[in-house]
Amino acid sequence: SLVLVPPGNSVCTNCTDRDVQTDKCGRGIVYRSSDISKHLYVSSSLLLQGELESQGLPPCEGAVNLAGENLINPLRWWNESYKKDLFSSRVDTTKALSQAIAASSSPPHSWVLVSGVACYKPSLTAQYTEDSEWTPFDLLSRLVKEWEAAALLPENVAKTTKQVIIRPGAVLGRDGGAMKQMLLPFWLGLGGTLGSGRQPFPWIHVSDLAGIIVRALEPPADTPPSSSPQVFNGVAPALNTNYEFTKELGRVLRRPTILPVPGFVMNALLGSERAVILTQGQKVIPKRTLESGFQYNYPDLTSALKEIVN
């Protein structure tokens, strides 16, 4: 059986941290795990959509959607074309997968969408758990709303397929994500806080995010599963600010962090709608993730950053 995982970040390869070994196959990479008895098939989002349209959903135990255009792509200007790609690469791919699951004669027992914490309104004081109610308030929160709505399965399918939504913060890992763009300037001693530095910085180590996904792929304990998606905040339990992250990364690298980047510079470089990801933030609590019994390998910044840079 297969678990479909369109690539788009380094989470796939970090399944190896959870006793998953890789084999090459004709169309991609199959991740085989003896302890969870699952196979992960890696395909590009474009190939995936073409396969789904022509062949339908292959027999699988679970499906995961990680696909999406890089939101902080320094090589792309913030314009309408880029915004369209951000929506289509997430919403359309998710809709294609959910429709294929609904049309399958043997749907998977688990369907996992990895979205984001941009649904929560930035605040220096408010704290958000999975139970927090929210409504769209800007472009990125509208993106999350449409993204998660596209994943919903019809009620008759939801009776047999568990639906899970994981909302990660900034994903930290040595092979990609946020760290890939930050390490060089910090190594050169050019790192510094972004904006005021007081904004919350929700984050998670890529290995822990992979672990939450693997846990979400387990067969549903309830029969039938809930008709509504289970939501898990994919963030570390530590609450940190951008200032704390900056200083800790500088300390681990043994480099100074004395060159702050003002908010107006970030707005000019990235566009104000996109820069809010870095200049503002949310205090996100992984309440349900912790209650599920998940054990973090890297619950604090020091352990996470040491693993990444050493």
Buried (B, 14 or more C-beta within 10 A) or exposed (E): BBBBBBBBBBBBBBBBBBEBEBEEEEEBBBBEBEEBEBBBBBBBBEEBBEBBEEEEBBEBBBBBBBBBBBBBBEEBEBEEEBBEBBBBBBBBBBBBBBBBBBEBEEBBBBBBBBBBBBBBBBBEEEBBBBEBEEEBEEBBBBBBBBBBEBBBBBEEBBEBBBBBBBBBBBBBBBEBBBBEEBBEBBEEBBBBBBBBBEBBBBBBBBBBBBBBBBBBBBEBEEEEBEBEBBBBBBBBBBBBBBBBBBBBBBEBBEBEBEEBBBBEBBBEEBBBEBBBBBBBBBBBBBBBBBEEEBEBBBBBBEBBBEBBBE
